[in-house]
Amino acid sequence: MLQIERIEPEKRSGYEVELSDGTCWHLYKSDLRRYGLEVGKELSEAEREEIYRICVTVRARKKILAMLERMDRTEQDLRHRLTRAGYPEEAVDDAIAYAKKFGYINDERYARSYARSRSRTKSRRQIEAELSQKGITGKKIEELFEDALPEEEAIRKQIRKKTADVESLDLAKRQKLALSLYRKGFPQDLIRKELKLY
């Protein structure tokens, strides 16, 4: 039988309950009352399973669905958020598998959509770096960008935000604009061509 070793209030809300096997659960005050949980109480396997299923697993599933309801997210992002919210790895895995079963998590779809929407204002390199931070790696870049705006159009759009007529800018202003475009990840040869820096 497992025993409750520690119950401590958390900063966010609820309580952290540590069991004798080292497992930690994040429960609400109502959970403590409903199951009569207190330090030193022994839990049968059936009690442990019920509390885990109802208070941990189901809540992790609800939380992941609530996050996905607001916006599409990558698997890595969801894992990170659930872990940060205090859910154990087993509950996180279960919630991820549950959402994937219904097609709510699809990193490839996310990456395509992200590349398509950001290609109007960002360079390919910048988009790749951002996707990598979101846990999307090893994708064929050509496939990701096939629906995206061509990089030439994206750089022209960025230039139009700064000036209506590139040729009216003096060399110093064109070089300054070139530097800002380079920092956004646009290729140097394309920048030179569009800003007429030969």
N, C-alpha and C positions, 0 to 999 in steps of 0.2 A: 504494500500500500504506500501511496505517496502522502507526504505530509506538507502542510503549508508552513514554510520557513519564515516568510516575511511578507508584510502588506504595508506598502508605503504610498502616501498620496503623491500624485504626479503634478508637475507644473501646469500642464495643459488641462487635463480633466481626468477624473477617474483615479484608479489605483494600480500600482504594479504589484502583482502577486507572484512571489517566487516559490516554486515547489522544491521538494527535497532532491529531485533529480537535476536541478539547475534550470529547469524551464521557467520562463517568465511570461506571464499573461498580463495584458492591460485590460482591466475590467472596470465597470462602473459601480457606484455605490449600490444601485439596485441589484446588481449581480451578487454582490457580497451578502446582501440581505436575503435574496431569493434562495441562495444555496447555503446560507449560514456559514460563510467562510470567515475564519479567524485564524490567527497564528496558532500552530500546534494541531489544528484539525487534520485528521487523516481522511483521505479521499479514496474510495474504492475505485477500481478501474472503470466501472460503469459511470460513476459520478464524474470522474475525470473526462471520459469520452463525451458525456452529455454537455458539460461546461465548455469543453473545447469546441465541440460541433456548433453549439448554439451561440456562444459568446465570442468565439474567436473566428472560426471558419466562415460562418454566415456573415459576420460583420465585415470581414476582409472582402468577401464577394460583393457585398453592398457598397463598400467604399470604392472598390475598383470600378464598379458600374457607374457610380455617381461621378467619378473623375472623368470617365469616358463620355458621359452624357454631355459634359460641358465642352469637351474638345478631344480630338484624336490624339493619342499619345503612343510613344514607343514602349516596347516591353521593358527596356532598361529603366526608363523614366518611371513607369508604374511600379516596378520592383523597388526602386529607390524610395519612392513616396510611401509605399506600404511599410517598408522596413523602418523608415524614419518615424512612421506613426506607431511603431512598436509591435507590429505583427511578426510572429516567428516565421522562420524560413518556410516551414511546412505549410503554414496558412497562406503565405505569399505565393508559393508554388501552386497551391490549390486554386487560389483566386485567379491567377494568370491562366491556368489550364481551363478554368470555367469560362472566362471571357473569350479565350481563343476558340473554344468549342462553338460559340455562337458567331465567330468571325468579327468580334469587336476589336481584337488586336491583330494588326497586320502591318508589320514593319515595312514591307515592300510598298504597300499602298500608301502608307504614311510618307515614305521617302519620295515617291513619285509626286504626290500632292505637294509636298514641301518644296521640291525642286521646281515644279511648275509655277507655284505661286511666288517664290523668291527670285526666280530667274529674271524678273523684270527690274529688280533693283540691286541684285548682288551678283558677284562674279561666281563662276563655276567653282573656283578654288574655295571661296568663302562658304558656299553652300555645302561643299564636301566636308569642310572642317566642322561646320555646325552639325551636320548629320552624324559625323563621327563622334561628336560629344554626346549625341543622343543615343549612341550605341548601335548605329547602323554602319556597318563596315562590310567590305568584301562584295559590294554590289557592283555590277557592271555599269560604269559611269555612262556609257553610251545609251544604255537602256533607260537609266534614270532621267536623262536629259532629252530623250527623244520628243517629249511633248512640251519641253520647256522653250522659252523664248531664246532665240540665238543670242550668243554673247555680244555680238556686234550691236544688236538692237538694245540690249541692256545697257551697254556703255554709252550709246547715243542718248538714251533716256536720262542717264545720270548727268551727262554733259548739258542737256537741255534744261535741267533743273538749275544749272549755274549760269548759263548764257544762251541767248537765242542765236548768237553769231560768233562762232569760234574765231573767225578771222579778225574780228574787231578787238580781240584780246592781245595785249602785248606779250612778248616772250615770257616775261616773269610770271604773269598771271596764268599763261598756259602751262608753264612748268609747275606752278603751285597746284593747278587742277590735276595735272598728270600725277603728281605725288599723291593726292587724295584718292585718285582712282587706283593707283598701284597698291595703296594700303587696303583697299577693298578687295584686292586679289585679282584684278583684271590683268591680262598679259601685257607686258611692256610693249611688244610690237604693235598690238591692237591700239593701245593708248596713243603711241606715237603717230599711228596712221590717222586716227580720228581727230587728234588735236593738231595735226599737220606739223609735227615736230620732226623734221627730216634732218 
